[in-house]
Amino acid sequence: MSRQSVSEKVGNVAFILMCLSVTIAAIHYVTTDTASLTPKPAAPVAKGTKVERLTNPNVRATLALVLSTTCRFCTESVPFYERLNGLAARGGSRHF
């Protein structure tokens, strides 16, 4: 066996291992449940309630939306916020 054929075999094995690694990483990326990373909406808060701290250990930052059910602008904006939340849940950009 010549050195060239041995080095070709080593190169081929390295290439196959690299392809397997990329495939496994792609499968992991596609099958990761991004819904678990998106926080669920909180229950309604009574008027005048002091919110001490909002945290979620799975995310870097938290956005709290305070909307009124009696405010026309708040209720008209809900579909927009739901669309943003849907984008985040599908794994879209979280930098709005």
Secondary structure as GFF3:
##gff-version 3
##sequence-region A 1 96
A	DSSP	alpha_helix	3	31	.	.	.	ID=ss1
A	DSSP	three_ten_helix	34	37	.	.	.	ID=ss2
A	DSSP	alpha_helix	72	89	.	.	.	ID=ss3
###
